[in-house]
Amino acid sequence: MTDTAPASLRRGSDFAELSRVIRQRGLLQRRHASYIVKFAVNAALMALGWTAFAVLGASWWQLLTAVFFAGLSGQLAFIGHDAGHKQIFRGRRANDIVGYLHAGLVGLSYGWWVGKHNRHHANPNHEDHDPDINLALLAFSGQQAAGKRGFSRWTAKYQAFLFFPMLAFEGLGLHNSSIRAVLRHEVKVSPVEGALLAAHIVGYLTGVFAVLSPLQAIAFIAVHQGVWGIYMGCSFAPNHKGMPTLSAADKTDYLRKQILTSRNIRGGWLVDFLLGGLNYQIEHHLFPSMPRANLRHAQVLVREFCAARGIPYRQSGAFSSYAQVLRHLHGVGAPLRAGMPAPG
């Protein structure tokens, strides 16, 4: 993608000007009360879930409990996300404590995820540097599609049809990457993260197999992990997928790089809750440490700022965003379906 805006609109001072407005409105100040409420609600939901699990016992109705826990796992992961961006507290240590605990509850490596996510924020939709669009089984640009071979080439051909089914395995992929990162000592506190992951795995499997029959336990795990993976994928995918990609040749400034590669999702309080604030992706990318509760207030200012400078500001409804993602994936896979020769 090339920034075709006039040179007068590419000044490095644009972001500094927007930042001054945001700071003057106090939108970077921490919102401790809002997070205390989130902690309390999640704790109550967890207690409710485990109570229902114990009361139902060895019943196939537990598959509904698995769906409930999938949603709760997503909400816990959103808290870990906010902690990784230092949205909750000003100090890194307090945020990290919250992040490690919440990551442990869902079976992820906090250190691995923060490193991966920071690379994404530094280079959103960059074909070489964004780990979120450098995936083995999917292609997000013609260049990526041309480089696919073997099974990856086949999945890229039909990726629009396979996208949502593949999301069902996203949760297992996150667990696998977390365990590998800890075992390879790719995170700062491997012993701590290893203990948290081990406690999660042992506690989770012990609880499930102690209450349910083996077949019910396997079904419970499949539904829980599958729905959680779809939930996480549906929360993150609309934000950048189908938006312009960048390459080494792009010289787009920080403000435009973050805005032009991001898409907001319209909706009220329910969308805010379900997507954990990620529906304000543009504002989040511009100001990653902004507390989640302030993003909707910042949106008005950012949208007006962009309109005054002729900067495209993309937002759509949730279902429309998924349709855009699928159309983009289908279009990228078209040359492969047409028999484009593999690179030599």
C-alpha positions in Angstrom: 0.0 0.0 0.0 1.2 3.5 -0.8 0.2 6.6 1.1 -1.2 8.8 -1.6 -2.2 11.7 0.7 -0.6 15.1 0.0 2.7 15.7 1.7 1.1 18.3 3.9 -1.0 15.5 5.4 1.9 13.3 6.2 3.6 15.5 8.8 5.0 13.7 11.8 3.2 16.3 14.0 -0.3 15.0 13.2 0.0 12.3 15.8 1.5 14.7 18.4 -1.5 17.0 17.8 -4.0 14.3 18.3 -2.1 13.1 21.4 -2.4 16.5 22.9 -6.1 16.5 22.4 -6.4 13.0 23.9 -4.3 13.9 27.0 -6.2 17.2 27.5 -9.4 15.2 27.8 -7.8 12.9 30.4 -8.4 9.8 28.3 -5.1 8.2 29.2 -5.8 8.3 32.9 -6.4 4.9 34.5 -9.9 3.7 35.2 -9.4 1.5 38.3 -13.0 1.4 39.2 -14.1 0.0 35.9 -11.5 -2.8 36.1 -12.5 -3.6 39.7 -16.1 -4.2 38.4 -14.7 -6.4 35.6 -12.7 -8.5 38.1 -15.8 -8.9 40.4 -18.1 -9.8 37.5 -15.6 -12.4 36.1 -15.1 -13.9 39.6 -18.8 -14.2 40.0 -19.2 -15.8 36.6 -16.4 -18.2 37.4 -18.0 -19.2 40.7 -21.4 -19.6 38.9 -19.9 -21.8 36.2 -18.1 -24.1 38.5 -21.1 -24.4 40.7 -23.3 -25.4 37.7 -20.6 -27.8 36.7 -20.6 -29.5 40.1 -24.4 -29.6 40.4 -25.0 -31.0 36.9 -22.4 -33.8 37.3 -22.1 -36.4 34.7 -24.6 -35.0 32.3 -24.6 -34.1 28.6 -26.0 -30.8 29.6 -22.5 -30.0 30.6 -21.9 -29.1 26.9 -23.8 -25.9 27.6 -21.5 -25.3 30.6 -18.6 -25.7 28.2 -20.0 -22.9 26.0 -20.4 -20.8 29.1 -16.8 -21.4 30.0 -15.6 -20.6 26.5 -17.2 -17.1 26.8 -15.7 -16.6 30.2 -12.3 -17.7 29.0 -12.6 -15.0 26.3 -13.4 -12.4 29.0 -10.4 -13.4 31.1 -8.2 -13.2 28.0 -9.3 -9.7 27.4 -8.2 -8.7 30.9 -4.8 -10.3 30.1 -4.7 -8.3 26.9 -5.4 -5.0 28.8 -2.7 -5.8 31.4 -0.2 -6.5 28.6 -0.8 -2.9 27.4 -0.6 -1.4 30.9 -4.2 -0.2 30.7 -5.1 -1.2 34.2 -2.2 0.2 36.3 0.6 2.6 35.5 3.3 0.3 36.8 4.5 -2.7 34.8 4.7 -5.0 37.8 1.1 -4.7 38.9 -0.1 -5.1 35.3 2.1 -8.2 34.9 0.8 -9.8 38.0 -2.7 -9.5 36.7 -1.6 -10.6 33.2 0.2 -13.7 34.5 -2.7 -14.8 36.7 -5.3 -14.3 33.9 -3.2 -16.0 31.3 -2.7 -18.9 33.7 -6.5 -19.2 34.2 -7.0 -19.7 30.4 -3.8 -21.8 29.9 -1.6 -19.2 28.0 1.9 -17.9 28.3 1.6 -14.3 29.1 5.2 -13.5 28.2 4.9 -15.2 24.8 1.6 -13.5 24.0 2.8 -10.0 25.0 5.9 -10.4 22.8 3.9 -11.5 19.8 1.2 -8.9 20.3 3.7 -6.1 20.6 5.3 -7.1 17.3 1.8 -6.9 15.8 1.2 -3.4 17.2 4.5 -2.1 15.9 3.8 -3.3 12.4 0.1 -4.0 11.8 -0.6 -5.9 8.6 3.0 -5.8 7.6 3.7 -8.8 5.4 7.2 -9.4 6.8 6.8 -8.3 10.5 3.3 -8.8 11.7 3.0 -12.3 13.2 -0.8 -12.1 13.0 -0.8 -12.2 9.2 2.2 -14.6 8.8 0.2 -17.8 9.2 1.1 -21.1 7.6 -2.4 -22.0 6.4 -3.7 -18.6 5.3 -2.6 -15.9 2.8 -3.6 -12.3 3.2 -1.8 -10.9 0.1 -1.0 -12.1 -3.4 2.7 -12.3 -2.5 1.9 -14.6 0.5 -0.5 -16.7 -1.7 2.2 -17.2 -4.4 4.6 -18.5 -1.8 2.3 -21.2 -0.4 3.2 -24.9 -1.2 1.8 -28.3 -0.4 -1.1 -28.5 2.1 -0.8 -24.8 2.9 -1.3 -24.0 -0.8 -4.5 -26.0 -0.8 -5.9 -24.3 2.4 -5.1 -20.9 0.9 -7.1 -21.8 -2.2 -10.2 -22.3 -0.2 -9.4 -20.2 2.8 -12.6 -18.2 2.7 -14.6 -21.5 3.2 -12.1 -22.9 5.8 -11.6 -19.7 7.8 -14.3 -20.2 10.5 -13.8 -24.0 10.8 -10.1 -23.4 11.3 -10.9 -20.9 14.1 -12.2 -23.8 16.1 -8.5 -24.9 16.5 -7.3 -21.5 17.4 -7.5 -22.2 21.1 -5.4 -25.4 20.8 -2.9 -23.5 18.8 -2.6 -20.8 21.5 -2.0 -23.5 24.1 0.5 -25.3 22.0 2.5 -22.1 21.2 2.5 -21.2 24.9 3.8 -24.5 26.0 6.5 -24.5 23.4 7.6 -21.0 24.3 8.0 -22.0 28.0 9.8 -25.2 27.3 12.2 -23.4 25.0 12.8 -20.7 27.6 11.6 -18.0 25.1 9.9 -16.1 27.9 11.5 -14.2 30.8 10.1 -16.1 33.7 9.9 -19.6 32.3 9.6 -21.4 35.8 6.7 -19.2 36.8 4.9 -19.6 33.5 5.6 -23.3 33.5 4.1 -23.7 36.9 1.0 -21.7 35.9 0.5 -23.7 32.7 1.0 -27.0 34.6 -1.4 -26.0 37.3 -4.0 -25.1 34.6 -3.6 -28.3 32.7 -3.6 -30.6 35.7 -6.5 -28.7 37.4 -8.6 -28.5 34.2 -8.2 -32.2 33.2 -8.6 -33.5 36.7 -11.8 -31.5 37.2 -13.3 -32.5 33.9 -12.4 -36.2 34.1 -13.3 -36.5 37.7 -16.9 -35.3 37.2 -17.7 -36.5 33.7 -17.5 -39.9 31.9 -14.5 -40.2 29.6 -16.7 -39.6 26.5 -18.5 -36.6 28.1 -15.1 -35.2 29.2 -13.7 -35.4 25.7 -16.8 -33.7 24.3 -16.7 -31.0 27.0 -13.1 -30.2 26.1 -13.8 -30.2 22.4 -16.7 -27.8 22.8 -15.0 -25.6 25.3 -11.7 -25.2 23.3 -13.5 -25.0 20.0 -16.0 -22.3 20.9 -13.3 -20.4 22.7 -11.1 -20.5 19.6 -13.9 -19.2 17.5 -14.7 -16.5 20.0 -11.1 -15.3 20.1 -10.9 -15.5 16.3 -14.1 -13.6 15.8 -12.9 -10.9 18.3 -9.6 -10.3 16.6 -10.2 -11.1 12.9 -12.4 -8.2 12.0 -9.9 -5.7 13.3 -7.3 -5.9 10.5 -8.1 -8.8 8.1 -9.2 -7.5 4.8 -7.6 -4.1 5.4 -4.5 -2.9 3.4 -1.3 -4.7 4.0 2.1 -3.0 4.2 5.5 -4.0 2.8 9.1 -2.9 3.2 8.6 -0.3 0.5 5.9 1.6 2.5 6.9 4.8 4.2 3.6 5.5 5.9 3.8 7.5 9.1 2.8 6.0 12.5 -0.6 7.6 12.6 -1.7 6.6 9.2 -0.1 3.1 9.5 -2.3 2.4 12.5 -5.5 3.9 11.1 -5.4 2.7 7.5 -4.7 -0.9 8.5 -7.5 -1.0 11.2 -11.2 -1.3 11.2 -13.7 -0.5 13.9 -16.9 -2.4 14.6 -20.1 -0.5 15.3 -22.3 -1.5 18.1 -23.5 -0.5 21.6 -22.6 -1.8 25.0 -23.2 -5.4 24.1 -20.6 -5.3 21.3 -18.2 -3.5 23.7 -18.6 -6.3 26.2 -18.5 -9.2 23.7 -15.4 -7.9 21.9 -13.6 -6.6 25.0 -13.1 -3.1 23.6 -11.3 -4.5 20.5 -14.2 -3.1 18.4 -12.4 0.3 18.9 -9.4 -1.0 17.1 -8.3 2.3 15.6 -8.2 4.1 18.9 -6.6 1.1 20.6 -3.8 1.0 18.0 -3.2 4.7 18.2 -3.1 4.6 22.1 -2.5 1.0 23.2 -2.3 2.0 26.9 -5.6 3.8 26.9 -8.0 2.1 29.4 -10.7 0.1 27.7 -13.5 2.3 29.2 -12.1 5.4 27.5 -11.9 4.1 24.0 -15.5 4.9 23.1 -14.9 8.5 24.2 -11.7 8.7 22.2 -13.5 7.4 19.1 -15.4 10.7 18.6 -12.2 12.7 18.7 -10.2 10.5 16.4 -13.0 10.2 13.9 -13.4 14.0 13.8 -9.6 14.4 13.5 -9.4 12.0 10.6 -12.3 13.7 8.8 -10.7 17.1 9.1 -7.5 15.8 7.5 -9.1 13.5 4.8 -7.7 10.3 6.5 -10.0 7.3 5.7 -11.6 6.0 8.9 -13.1 2.6 8.4 -15.9 1.1 10.6 -18.7 -1.3 9.9 -21.1 -3.7 11.6 -19.9 -7.0 12.9 -21.5 -9.2 10.2 -20.4 -6.8 7.5 -16.8 -6.9 8.8 -16.8 -10.7 8.7 -18.2 -10.6 5.1 -15.3 -8.2 4.2 -12.8 -10.6 5.7 -14.2 -13.5 3.7 -14.3 -11.6 0.5 -10.7 -10.6 0.9 -9.6 -14.1 1.6 -11.6 -15.4 -1.3 -10.0 -12.9 -3.6 -6.5 -13.6 -2.4 -7.0 -17.3 -3.1 -8.5 -16.8 -6.5 -5.1 -17.0 -8.5 -4.4 -20.3 -6.7 -7.8 -21.7 -7.7 -7.2 -20.5 -11.2 -4.0 -22.7 -11.3 -1.3 -20.1 -10.8 2.0 -21.9 -11.1 4.0 -22.4 -7.9 7.2 -20.4 -7.6 10.3 -22.2 -8.7 
